[in-house]
Amino acid sequence: MWSAQDVARDQVRCQANGLDAAAVAEKVAEAAVRERETAEQLRGNGSFYEFEMDRERLAVVWLAKHAEWRRVRDLMAALGWGVYEPEQDIQGSVWAREREERLAGALAAQAASGERGREGADELRAEVWLSVASSRLVRAVAYRAGLPPSQVLAQLAERIVIGEDGTVSVPPFTPSQ
């Protein structure tokens, strides 16, 4: 769900919290090395030491992390911060809020989908093959009611009554739209 930039920004924001300029500079250098290594591994010049991760995705994430660490370094230098505090990083805070909103939206959509799935589990979809005589009766009733035959059958099914002895019947009714 998150882009490589989202992953990088979230991780850097967490890892940079409380780091001074020297520590951030080390993180920039480390990210540059990892960016170069993953790019080389992507071209087939090395083995991956990361656990089962898509090579292209890993290379793009390290590219984004390197860019984000540089942004944090430059921000700290420009504003004269002694340590990085995520709450003071206006752009980083905007991105974090957007990520949280997207996550909340995705979780809400997933919950709604699950609810629809639970509701759908109680539904029954069936294909019915009727004899010629029964089919003609259903079609005639459907024609008079201005309904498709499937709607007449659905209305019949909604009115089923099961007797104490297990018999099934449908009280008289007029199909309607």
N, C-alpha and C positions, 0 to 999 in steps of 0.2 A: 504494500500500500504506500509506503514511503519511498520517495525518490532517493537516489544516492546523496543528493544535497541535504535532504531532510535528515537522513541517518548521520551524515557528517556533522551537521549543525547541532543536532541533539547530543551526540557524543562529545563533541568539542565543548559545548556549553557546560556539560556536566564535569568533564575532566579539567577544564580550565578554571573552574571556580576556586578562587583563593590562590592561584598561581601568580608568582611575580614575573616580571619581564624576562628574566634570565631563564626561568623554567618554561615559559611560553616559547622563547627562542629555541630551546632544546626540542620542544614538541614540533616546531616548524621544521627543524632539521631532520627529525625522525620521520615526519610525514613525507618529506622530500625523498628520503631514502626508500621508504615503503612504496611511494608512488612510482619511483624508477624501477624497483624490483618487480612490482606487479605488472608494470608495462612490459618489462623484459620477459616475464613468465607468460604473459599473454601472447607474445610473439613466438613462444616456444623455446625460449633460451633458459629454461630452468624448471625445476620441479616445484610444485605448490606445497607449501608447508602448512597452509591454512586448511582447516577441516572442510571437507565437502562443500565448497562454495563456488558458485559460478565464477569462472576466471574473469569474464568481462565485467561482471557486477563488482567484483573485488577491486579491479583496476579503477573503475569509475568512482567507487567509494573512496579509495585512497587519493585520487585526484581531487575530489571534493573536500576531503579532510585537509589536505595540504592547503587548498585555497582558503578554507575556513580558519585554519590556524594562522595563516598570514593576515587575514582580516582582523582577527583578534589582536595579533601583535601590533598591527598598524593602528588599530583603534586605541590600544593602550598607550602607544607612543604619542599619538596625536592629542589625546586628552590628558596625558601626564599621569595616568593611573599607576599606583604602586603595585596593585594586585587586580586581577580580573574578578569582577563581581557581575554575574549574569543579570541581576536586576537593573544594573545601570546601563547595560548594553541595549539601547532602544531597538535597533534593528533585530538583534538576536531575540529580544523579547517578543517582537511582532511575529517573527518566524515561529517561535515556540508556541505562541497562542494559536497561530494558524494550524500548526501540526495537531495541537490538542483539539481544535474544532473539527478537523478532518477525521481524527480518530473517533471523537464522539459521534460524528455523523455516520461513520462506518459501523460503529457498534450499534447505533440505533437502527440502521438499515438491516444489519444482521439479525437483531432481535425481532424486527418486523417480519423478516423473511422466515425466521423460525416459527413465529406465531402463525403466519399464513400456512406454513407447512403442517403445523399441528391441526389447524382448522381443516386443511385439505385432506388430512388423514382420515377424517370422518366422512368424507364424500366418497361416492361410488360412481365410477364411470363404467358404463357397460355398453356392449354392442349386442343388440337383440335381433335374433332371426325369428321372424314370425311366419306362420303358415300363410298361404295365399288368402284364405278366408279371413283370418285375424288381421292380416295386413290391410285388406280392403276395408274392413270395419274401422280401423284406426285412421286410415287415410281419409275416409268419408267424414268421420267426426272432426278430424283436424281441418279439413276443407271448410266445413260448416262453421267452425269456431275461428277460422282465419289464423290458425296456428300451424307450425311445422309438426309433423307426426311425433318428433322427439319430445316436444313440449307436452303433447297429450299423454304420452307414456310417462313423462316425469310427473304430471299431475295425478295420474293413476297411482303411481308408486307412493306419492305423498299421502294418499288417502287409504292406504292399505290398513286393514284391521285384522289382527290375529286373535282368533277365538281361543277360549280356555283349552279346547281340545286340539289346538294347533292348526285349525282351518284358517285359510286366508280368504278374505273377501274385500270388496270395495263397495261402500255404500253408493247409491246413485248420486251423480253430480253432473253439472254442466261445465265442460272445460271453458276457461276464460283466459283472457290475455292479461 
